Amino acid sequence: MIKSSDVGSLPFFGDATRFLSGAMCFKRFSEEGSSEYFERIVVKGFIDKIEAGIDVPSYPQFRDMNKMFLGMIDGVEDTKMGHMETSRLSLKADRQQIPEVAVIRENSQRIYRKTGRAFKAKVCITGPYTLSSLFVYRDEGIFRRLGEVVVKIVESSAFDNRHGRVELVTIDEPVFGLQDDPLIDYGSEGRENLREAWESVFYKVHSKGARGCLHLHNTTDDLFWEVGSLDVIESHMDDPIYTMKKTEEQLEAADKFLKASLCTMNFDRLIENRIVTTSKQVLSESAINQEIAEIWRGISDRKVNPAIFVDNVQLMEERLMRVVRRFGVGRIPYAGPECGLKGFPSYHCALECLRRVSAAVSKR
């Protein structure tokens, strides 16, 4: 059975300052009650995803992913030039676990009672390659050093109890493959270090009883096929990995799986698609951009319902069926949006997208 799963991020609703403060002081005293506020918002977001029909929802990601994971690491200094290693990288003593995941684990019984069933969760963690891109100075060993920290985060994030468990751990590497990086040239020490870092991370995922997934935005560089402990690969909807004949052969040879991407998260593109398909004449690029701007103003003024631009269930189902026909249902354990929904106009619009994803997958 194919399960629906989202990537994580959502548009925030509420008091952002209070929420961020709560994330930083979670489980510690705060006069303004920000820790409790943070906990309440995270639980609501996770329950809303389950009630939207998502089988394996990620913890609701309202914070900047790079900042939240860099903020967990000791031995890093944020300078005017960028981040620098100042000492041995390790998890900070008071940042041993992802606060959002800790909230879900500690509220698992409450979530179980509200939804009526034991839940399966997904944990998203920024990978060593993407974290390395935030540093001013990088050497061949940086992937290994950051990989060791990511392993520790995996160790503290996976849980399994009678009310819920982590089924999927996704390592997010959106930067990988998008630029020419001499550190990972073929045959280089850095490339081997990155492969070993990923191997260690996904091996740890396995040891915690979960499946490991690698989230990419580009699959031109094929290093990930060499990671034996990696289970699932996901990329953007139009990535060639979903159409190439070679992918079928590689999936079989490496015994790996794909998460099918059913819809784009670029809301400007969704608006443009509707403009182009409903227009009775060919529009210039400037005319399209002008109309996109007008629609955004209408959305902001609550005169336009943003849900009309979200891909419909039938289109998502057709995309899923194309992937299934090409690779077989046995190679597609998960399906969902290609990326996070933070760029959507509203929280409710994002949940509507997840409801449509769930409906499309459940028809399979």
N, C-alpha and C positions, 0 to 999 in steps of 0.2 A: 504493500500500500504506500502510495506517495503521501507524504505529510507536508502541510504548509508550514513555512517558517519565514520570519521576517529578518531583516538585517539589524534593526535595533533602534535607530534614532527616530524621534518624533518631534513635531513642533511643541515648544513648551507652552504651558498654560499656568498662570499664577504669578507669584512673586519670585522672579529669577534671582535676585540678590539673596533673599532668604533661603532659597533652595540651595544655591552654591555654598552659602555659609553652613547649611546643614550637612552638606556632603563633606565638608572639611572637618567638621566637629562631630560627625556621627558617633553616637554612643558616648559622647562626652557632654558635660553640662553646658547649656547655652541659655542665657537669660531670656532671649527672645523666642525660645522654643524652636529654633531653626532645625535642630536635629529631628524633632518630632514631625515638623513640617515636611522635611526631606523624605522621611519614612512614609508619610501618608501619600505623598505624590507618587513615589515609586510603586507602592502597592497598588494604587489606583491604576496607574499606567499598565502594570503587568496584568491585572485583572481585566482591564478593558481589552487588551490584546487577546486574552483567552476567550472573552465573551464575543469578540469579533469573529471567532472561529479558528484562530491560528493554533495549529497543533503543537508546534514547538516555538513559542515566542521567546525572543531575546529579552533580557532585562531592558526596561525603557531607558533609552540613552538620551538624556536631555543636555548633557555636558559635552564640551569639546573633547573628543576622544584623545587626541595627542596630548593636550594639557593634563587630562586626568591621569593618564598613565605616566607621563614624565613626572608629575607631582608625587607619584608613589616611590620614585627612585632616589636613593641617597647617592651622593658622589657626583651630582650634576649641578652646575651653576648656570643660571640664565644671565648672560652678559649682553652688552650692547651689540656685539657681533653675532650672538646666537648662543646656543647651549654648548657647554664644554664639560668634559670629564675632569673632575678635580681630585677624585680619589676612587677607590674600588667601588664599582657599581653594586648596589644591593637594595633591597626593599627597606624603606624607612620603618623604624620601630613601631610607629603609630599608623602605618599605612600598609599593613600586611595583607589586606584583602580589599576587593572592590566593594565600596559601600553599598552600591545598588544590589549586588549579589548577596551581600550579607543581610540586607533588608528582606529580600525574597526568602532566603533560607530561614531567617528567624520568624517570618510571618507565614511560613508554609502551611501551617494548620489553618490559619485565618483564610488564606487563599483557597485552600481545599474546601472549607465550609461554604465559602461564597460561590464557588464555581461548581461544587458538587462532585468533583473528581480529582484524583491525583494528577498533578501537572508534570509536563516535561519542559525543561527550560533550555535556552541557548545562552551561552556566554561569549561575548565578543571581546577580543583583546587585540590591541595594536601590536603588530609583529615587529621583530628585531630590525628588519630592513627599513620599514617606514620610520621607526623610531630613530634609526641611525641617520636618516635624511635631515633630521632636525638639529644635528650637531655640526658645529663649524669645522672641526677637524675629525676626520674619519681615517682609520687604518684598517688593515686586513682583519684585525682581531675584534673589531667593534661588534660584529654580528654575533660572535660567540659570547662576548661579555653581556650584551643585551639579551641574548637568548637565555642565558642562565637566570636573568631576572624574570623573564617571561615564564620560564618553567616554574619559578616560585609562585607567580601569580596564578598559574593553572592549579598548582598544588593547593592553594588556599581557596580556590573558587568552586571546584567541583564538589557537589554534595548529593546525597541519596538518602532520603528518609521515606517514611510511609505516606507522606503527603505530597511529595514531589522530588524530582531529581534533575540533575543536569544531564541531558542526553547528548548535546552537541556543543563543542567548543570551537569557535571560529577565530582564526588568526587573520587579522585584517592587514593586507599588504597592498593598499591602493597605489602606492608609488612604484612598486616593482614593475619593471618592464616598460616604463614610460619615458626613460631617459638613458642616454649612453653613460654607463658607469664603469670606469676602468677597474674599480675594485672587484667587480664580479665578471670580468672578462673570462672567457672559456680557458680552463687550465690554471686559473689564478688561485692563490691561497685564499683570498677573500671569498671567492665563489664556493670553495669547498667548506669554508667556515660557515657561510650562510646555509648551505645544505645541511651541515651537521647541526646548526642551531635549530632549524626547522625540525630535523629528525628528533632531536632531544625534546622539543616542545610537544610534538605529536605523540611521542612515546609516553610522555607523562600523561597526556590526555587519555591514552589507552589504559594506562595503569590505574586511572581514576574511574574506569568503567564507562567512558563516554566516547563518542565519535569525534574525530578531528577534521575540520574543514578549513580550507585556505580561500580567503576572499580576495579576488584580484580584480583590477580594472583593465588589465591587458595580459594576454597569455602568449605574447610573441616569444619571450624568453621561456624555454621549456624546462628550466631547472626543477620545477616542482614535480615533474614526473619521476625524478630520481629519489624522491623522499618516500622511503618504504612505509613509514608509519602514518603517512597522510591517507585519509579515507576519501574525503569529498572535496571537489573543486567547484568554485562558483565564480562567475564573472559577469560582466554587463551583457545585456540582452543581445546586442549586435556583435558580440565577440565571435570571431571565427571558430572558436573551440566548439560552438554549438552546431556548426554546419560542415566542418571538415570531415572527410572520410577517415583521415588519419586518426582523429580523436577516438573513433570506435575501436581501432586497433590498439591504441595506447591504453584505453580503459581496460581492455581485456588483458593486455600484456602485463600491466601494472596492478591489475585488480583494484581499480579505483572507480569512483562514482561521481556523478554531476548533480549539482543543485540547479534545476531549471529556473531561469530568470523570466518572469512573465510580464513585467511592466516596467517602464522607465520611471525614474524619480525626478527627472528634469521637467519641472512644471511648465516652464516656457515652451519646451518642446511639445508637451501635451496640448497647450493652448494653440500652438502653431499647427499641429496636426488637425485640430478641429477647424481652424480657420481655413486651411487649404482644402479640406474635404467638403466643407459646406459652402465655400465661395463659388459663385456662378461664373467667375472670371479668374484669369491668371493674375495674381498679385505680385508686385515687385517686392524685393526684400525690405525696402524702406516702408512700404505700405503694411506689410505683415508686422514689422517691428512696432509701427505706430498703433496698429490694432491690438497687439499684445499689451502695450502700455495702457491702452484704454480699458482693456479687460481687467488688468490688475487694479486699476483705479476703481472699477466697478466692484471687484471683490473686496477691496479695502473699505468701500462705502457700504458693503453688504447689499448691493443691488444686483450682484451676480453670484449665483450659487457655484462655487468652485468644483463641486462634485460632478458637474456636467462635462468636465474636461478629463476626468479620470478614465482610464481604459475600462471598457465594459467587460463583464464576465465572459461573454462569448469570445471576445478577442483574446483574453488571457487563456481561455481553454484551448483555442486553436493553436496558440504558441506552445502550450504544454504538449499538445498532441504531436506537433511537428518534432519536438525533441524526443518524445517517447517512441515515435515511429522510427526515428533514425537510430537510437541507441538501445531501445528496449526498456520496458518498465523496470526491470531489475537493476538497471544502472542509474535510475533517477529516484533516489529515496526522498528527496526534498524538492520543493518548488516555492517560489515567492518573489517579492520585488527584487530588482537588480541591486538596489542599494538602500540606504536609509531614507526616511520620509521627512527629514528635518526641513527641507525646502518647500514643503507643501504649505498652502496658505493658512491652514488651521489644523488644530488637533483633531477636530471632528472629521475634516476632510481626509486626513491620514487614516483614521479608523475606518472610514468608508472604503478606502482603497484596500485595507486589510480584509474587510468583509467580502469584497469582490474576489480577492485572491483566494480566500477560504472557499467561496462558492465554486470557483473554477477548479480548484484542486479536488474538492469533494465529489465533483461530477466524474472524475477519472475512475 
